[in-house]
Amino acid sequence: MITVNIDALSISELRYIAKKEGIDDVKLMDREDLVETLKELYEERMSTFGGEGASYSPSTQPRFMNTIVEHELLNSVGPLPGVEPLPDFYPETRIYLLLKDPYWAHAYWSICPTDLQRLEHKEVPFEFFLRVSILKENSQLVEVDSFDIDVSREDTSWNINLPERGCSYLVSLFYRDEKGNNGLLSQSEKVFTPRCYWMDHLDKLQKDRACFTLLTSSLVTKGGVMVENPLLKEVADKLDTWMDN
Amino acid sequence: MKRKNYIGLILNAHMPYVRHPEYPRFLEEDWLFEAISETYLPLLRMFRRLRGDGVKFRVTISLSPTLCTMLSDPILQGRFTNYLRLHQKLGEKELVRCAAEAPESLSLARMYLDEITQNLEDYFEIYQCNILEGFKDLEDSGHLDLITTAATHAYLPLFSQYPTAIEAQIELAIQTHINHFKRRPKGFWLPECGYFPGLEEYLQKEEIAYFQLAAQSLALAQEPAKYGNYAPISCPNGVHAFARDFNLTSLVWSNQEGYPADPNYREFYRDIGYDLPLDYIGPYIHEPEVRVFTGFKYHAITGKGDQKNIYRPELAARKVLEHTENFLYEVEKKGRKLAPLIDRDPFYTLAFDTELFGHWWFEGIAWLESLLRKADQGESVVFETPTDYLRRYPDNQELQPALSSWGEGGYSDVWASGSNVWIYRHLHKAIERMEELSVRFPNQSSLKQRFLNQAAREVLLAMSSDWPFIIHNGTFVTYAESRIKDHLGNFNVVYENMCKNAVNTEWLVKAEKRNIVFPDIDYNIFNPDSDRIRYNG
C-alpha cells in the first residue's frame, strides 16, 4: 500500500533526506536530480528480492517508521556491564541447515579449534567441502543423490540451491586431504522441501473450470497479479505451456 | 434461501518491545505512541460508536504480548501522555501559524488538534491510561474476539528445530493474554503468517482452536482444498486454519490497486515535521534536529510530483463511501461466482496489520466503520469471527497446510535474507544454552532465579521477527542490530556466570530495569523435560 514515495516529497524533504543518505552536493541539485538519485538508491536497496507480486506483500510495507531516513543511534543505548561483543562463531564443530524456501537453504557452520588443530597436526594439506544429500521416501528416507560444494577455510556459511521439490535434504561438512582421504566433521538435521498437489495434477486444473476458479480466485488481485510464490508461479507457467500446446 | 458472504476480519496489533526510561525521549518509543494515537484510540472510538448505535459486528483482534506489556506499563503510559501533550501544544501553535500564514490548512490543523484532545480525554477518562480495558470491554459485550500471538512475535518456521523455544513463545503468550484479559484465547495469530507443518501440535497443547495462514498455504498443500480458501481446513490434529483471501485483501493492501492510493486521501509522507523550518518545529521533533513525522499532514496524495493539493476531508469522506460500496460489490460479486461451486456460504479471511488503519491509511478507520455499518444494514455480507464459523461448521476438510508466510516470495526469505541471516547462528546457540541452563539449574530461587528469568527474557526478545524484518527492509537497521546484539550479549552474561555458578548482580539489576517484559516469566519454560504449568483463566 505505502512505500517510501519519493515523488510525493517536497524539495526541502528531499534535500534533508539526500543529505542524511550521504549524497554530495545536495544544494546544487534540483528536484528532478534529487528524485532520480534517491530513487536509484532505494531501488538498489529493494532489488535484493521481489517479483511481480512483491509489492502486494505485507512484508514490503514499512513498519515502525517515524522518520523517512535512518539515523545513527541518537541515544546510544550501550551494553550493560559485563556484556561482551558476540563471537564470530562458537567453539564447536557443527553445521546447521536453514530452509529459506523450497529452492534455497542456508547452511552455517563452525569448526572447533581442537578439530582444526587435529587436522593441521597431520601435516597433510586439506580443504573443506559440503556434501548436499538428497533424500527420498522409499519405506524409509534414503539418499538418492548428492553433490559437493567446495568451501574455503574462511567460509562459515553458504546458500545452497535445492534442485528438487518434494524431497528432504541434509548437508554434511567434510574435510578432504591431498591424499584423497575424506572425513566427516558434522552433519545437519534434515529439511523437507514441499511439493504441491497441483504440480502433478495440471490436467485437473485445465479440465475442471470450477476447480480452477476455486483455486485461483483468492490468489489473484482484481488487476490479475498472482500472490508472489515461486511454486505457484511454476504451476501457472506449466499450465500456460500446457494450454498453449 | 439467499446465500450469505461471511467475512472474518482479523487485525494483528503488534509493536516490538521498546522501552528506554533512561532517556527523556527515545525516537523508537514513538512507534508505540503513534500507533496508540493514530490507530488504537481511534479504532476503539469507532467500535464504541458502532456498539452505541446498535450495529451488529464481530471482529477478531490479536494483541501481541509485547504490545500488551507496553500498553500496561506505567512508565510508557506516562511517556505517552507527554507525547500527546507535546503534540497538543504543537496543534495550538499550528492554529496560530495557519491563521496567519496558511489559512488553507487551518481547518486541518483544528481537526488534528481536536483528535489529540479527544485522545487525551479518552485515554484518561475512559481507559485510565490502560487501553487494554477498552478492548476487553468490547470483547465482554460480544463485539470483539481477542486472540494472541507469539510472545515476542517470533517468526516460528526458522525455529522449527527448537521445540522448546516454540513452546515457550506460545505458552508465555497464552499466560500474558490470560493475565490481561482473564480468558484463554481461542485463536492464535501466526507472526507474519509463518507456518510449517507440525506447528499446530504446539497450538493444540495450549487449547488453541484456530490460526490464520498466508493465502497460498492451502493451494500449495499436497491434497486439494475442497473449498479453496473459502472455508477453513482442519489440520490432522483438529486445530483449524483459515487462509487469507489475497484477492479481497489486495483491494485494501496494495500500493497499486488498493483504495489507500486514491488521490483524494491524505498523503502520509508530507508532514510539517519535514516541511517547516527547524527553528519552528524544533521542540516537537527529536534532538539533535532529527526531523520526524508529527502527524500534522495537510496534503492529499494528488498524484506523482510534489505539487500536492490541500487535503479535503469532505472529498476523502466521499471516497470512503465509494470504496465501501465497491468493496461490498466485490464481495457480493465473488459470492455469486462461488455459489454454484461450493455447497456452503463462503468465508473470506481478511487479515491485516491493525496499524494499516489510521496510521498508514488515515481514512482506513472511517472505511472500516462505513463497511461494518453498511454490512449490518444489508443481509448478504456478515462480519463474524473464526470462532463463530467453527460453531456453525465444526467439521471441516482434513488437510495439512504447506510451509508458507505472507512475506515476499511466500516463505522465510525476508527473515533469513543476506542482510540478516547471520543472527540465527547466535539465536540458535542462545536457545540451546538456555535449555542447558534450565536443565542444569531447575527450580532455582531468589537471585539465581531472577538471573535465569532475565536470561529467558533476553532470548525471547532476541527472537522477535521485528529485528530481522527491519534489517531486511533497511529502516532503523542500526537500532535493530543493536537490539539483537544487546539481548544476545546479555544472555551470554548469564550463561557464562552460571557456568561458574555465579550471579552478576550489577548486570542483573540494570538488565531487569531495562528489559522487564513478562514480569511473571518462569525460565523453566525452556526446560524440555519440565512439567508445564497450566493456566486456566
Chai-1 contact restraints between the chains, C-beta under 6 A:
chainA,res_idxA,chainB,res_idxB,connection_type,confidence,min_distance_angstrom,max_distance_angstrom,comment,restraint_id
A,M1,B,W253,contact,1.0,0.0,6.0,A-B,restraint_1
A,M1,B,N255,contact,1.0,0.0,6.0,A-B,restraint_2
A,M1,B,G258,contact,1.0,0.0,6.0,A-B,restraint_3
A,M1,B,P260,contact,1.0,0.0,6.0,A-B,restraint_4
A,I2,B,F268,contact,1.0,0.0,6.0,A-B,restraint_5
A,I2,B,W360,contact,1.0,0.0,6.0,A-B,restraint_6
A,T3,B,N255,contact,1.0,0.0,6.0,A-B,restraint_7
A,N5,B,Y269,contact,1.0,0.0,6.0,A-B,restraint_8
A,D7,B,K304,contact,1.0,0.0,6.0,A-B,restraint_9
A,D7,B,G305,contact,1.0,0.0,6.0,A-B,restraint_10
A,A8,B,E267,contact,1.0,0.0,6.0,A-B,restraint_11
A,A8,B,Y269,contact,1.0,0.0,6.0,A-B,restraint_12
A,L9,B,Y269,contact,1.0,0.0,6.0,A-B,restraint_13
A,S10,B,D275,contact,1.0,0.0,6.0,A-B,restraint_14
A,S10,B,D306,contact,1.0,0.0,6.0,A-B,restraint_15
A,E13,B,Y274,contact,1.0,0.0,6.0,A-B,restraint_16
A,R45,B,G474,contact,1.0,0.0,6.0,A-B,restraint_17
A,F49,B,E408,contact,1.0,0.0,6.0,A-B,restraint_18
A,F49,B,D413,contact,1.0,0.0,6.0,A-B,restraint_19
A,G50,B,E408,contact,1.0,0.0,6.0,A-B,restraint_20
A,A54,B,E408,contact,1.0,0.0,6.0,A-B,restraint_21
A,S55,B,N255,contact,1.0,0.0,6.0,A-B,restraint_22
A,Y56,B,S250,contact,1.0,0.0,6.0,A-B,restraint_23
A,Y56,B,S254,contact,1.0,0.0,6.0,A-B,restraint_24
A,S57,B,E408,contact,1.0,0.0,6.0,A-B,restraint_25
A,P58,B,W406,contact,1.0,0.0,6.0,A-B,restraint_26
A,S59,B,G407,contact,1.0,0.0,6.0,A-B,restraint_27
A,S59,B,E408,contact,1.0,0.0,6.0,A-B,restraint_28
A,S59,B,V414,contact,1.0,0.0,6.0,A-B,restraint_29
A,T60,B,E408,contact,1.0,0.0,6.0,A-B,restraint_30
A,P62,B,T475,contact,1.0,0.0,6.0,A-B,restraint_31
A,F64,B,W31,contact,1.0,0.0,6.0,A-B,restraint_32
A,M65,B,T475,contact,1.0,0.0,6.0,A-B,restraint_33
A,N66,B,D30,contact,1.0,0.0,6.0,A-B,restraint_34
A,N66,B,V292,contact,1.0,0.0,6.0,A-B,restraint_35
A,N66,B,F293,contact,1.0,0.0,6.0,A-B,restraint_36
A,T67,B,V292,contact,1.0,0.0,6.0,A-B,restraint_37
A,E70,B,T475,contact,1.0,0.0,6.0,A-B,restraint_38
A,E70,B,F476,contact,1.0,0.0,6.0,A-B,restraint_39
A,H71,B,V290,contact,1.0,0.0,6.0,A-B,restraint_40
A,E72,B,T478,contact,1.0,0.0,6.0,A-B,restraint_41
A,L73,B,T478,contact,1.0,0.0,6.0,A-B,restraint_42
A,L74,B,L27,contact,1.0,0.0,6.0,A-B,restraint_43
A,N75,B,Y23,contact,1.0,0.0,6.0,A-B,restraint_44
A,N75,B,F26,contact,1.0,0.0,6.0,A-B,restraint_45
A,P79,B,G489,contact,1.0,0.0,6.0,A-B,restraint_46
A,L80,B,W507,contact,1.0,0.0,6.0,A-B,restraint_47
A,L80,B,K510,contact,1.0,0.0,6.0,A-B,restraint_48
A,L80,B,A511,contact,1.0,0.0,6.0,A-B,restraint_49
A,P81,B,E506,contact,1.0,0.0,6.0,A-B,restraint_50
A,P81,B,W507,contact,1.0,0.0,6.0,A-B,restraint_51
A,G82,B,V493,contact,1.0,0.0,6.0,A-B,restraint_52
A,G82,B,N504,contact,1.0,0.0,6.0,A-B,restraint_53
A,G82,B,W507,contact,1.0,0.0,6.0,A-B,restraint_54
A,V83,B,G489,contact,1.0,0.0,6.0,A-B,restraint_55
A,V83,B,V493,contact,1.0,0.0,6.0,A-B,restraint_56
A,L86,B,H426,contact,1.0,0.0,6.0,A-B,restraint_57
A,L86,B,K485,contact,1.0,0.0,6.0,A-B,restraint_58
A,L86,B,L488,contact,1.0,0.0,6.0,A-B,restraint_59
A,Y90,B,K429,contact,1.0,0.0,6.0,A-B,restraint_60
A,L98,B,A416,contact,1.0,0.0,6.0,A-B,restraint_61
A,K100,B,S412,contact,1.0,0.0,6.0,A-B,restraint_62
A,K100,B,D413,contact,1.0,0.0,6.0,A-B,restraint_63
A,K100,B,A416,contact,1.0,0.0,6.0,A-B,restraint_64
A,D101,B,G409,contact,1.0,0.0,6.0,A-B,restraint_65
A,D101,B,Y411,contact,1.0,0.0,6.0,A-B,restraint_66
A,D101,B,D413,contact,1.0,0.0,6.0,A-B,restraint_67
A,H106,B,A416,contact,1.0,0.0,6.0,A-B,restraint_68
A,H106,B,V421,contact,1.0,0.0,6.0,A-B,restraint_69
A,Y108,B,R425,contact,1.0,0.0,6.0,A-B,restraint_70
A,E189,B,Q161,contact,1.0,0.0,6.0,A-B,restraint_71
A,P194,B,A402,contact,1.0,0.0,6.0,A-B,restraint_72
A,P194,B,L403,contact,1.0,0.0,6.0,A-B,restraint_73
A,C196,B,L220,contact,1.0,0.0,6.0,A-B,restraint_74
A,Y197,B,Q222,contact,1.0,0.0,6.0,A-B,restraint_75
A,Y197,B,E223,contact,1.0,0.0,6.0,A-B,restraint_76
A,Y197,B,P224,contact,1.0,0.0,6.0,A-B,restraint_77
A,A210,B,L341,contact,1.0,0.0,6.0,A-B,restraint_78
A,L214,B,G228,contact,1.0,0.0,6.0,A-B,restraint_79
A,L214,B,L341,contact,1.0,0.0,6.0,A-B,restraint_80
A,L215,B,A219,contact,1.0,0.0,6.0,A-B,restraint_81
A,L215,B,G228,contact,1.0,0.0,6.0,A-B,restraint_82
A,S218,B,G228,contact,1.0,0.0,6.0,A-B,restraint_83
A,S218,B,N229,contact,1.0,0.0,6.0,A-B,restraint_84
A,S218,B,D245,contact,1.0,0.0,6.0,A-B,restraint_85
A,S218,B,F246,contact,1.0,0.0,6.0,A-B,restraint_86
A,S218,B,N247,contact,1.0,0.0,6.0,A-B,restraint_87
A,L219,B,A215,contact,1.0,0.0,6.0,A-B,restraint_88
A,L219,B,F246,contact,1.0,0.0,6.0,A-B,restraint_89
A,T221,B,S250,contact,1.0,0.0,6.0,A-B,restraint_90
A,T221,B,E257,contact,1.0,0.0,6.0,A-B,restraint_91
A,K222,B,E257,contact,1.0,0.0,6.0,A-B,restraint_92
A,G223,B,E257,contact,1.0,0.0,6.0,A-B,restraint_93
A,V227,B,A215,contact,1.0,0.0,6.0,A-B,restraint_94
A,V227,B,Q216,contact,1.0,0.0,6.0,A-B,restraint_95
A,V227,B,F246,contact,1.0,0.0,6.0,A-B,restraint_96
A,E228,B,G409,contact,1.0,0.0,6.0,A-B,restraint_97
A,N229,B,Q216,contact,1.0,0.0,6.0,A-B,restraint_98
A,N229,B,G410,contact,1.0,0.0,6.0,A-B,restraint_99
A,L231,B,L220,contact,1.0,0.0,6.0,A-B,restraint_100
A,L232,B,Q216,contact,1.0,0.0,6.0,A-B,restraint_101
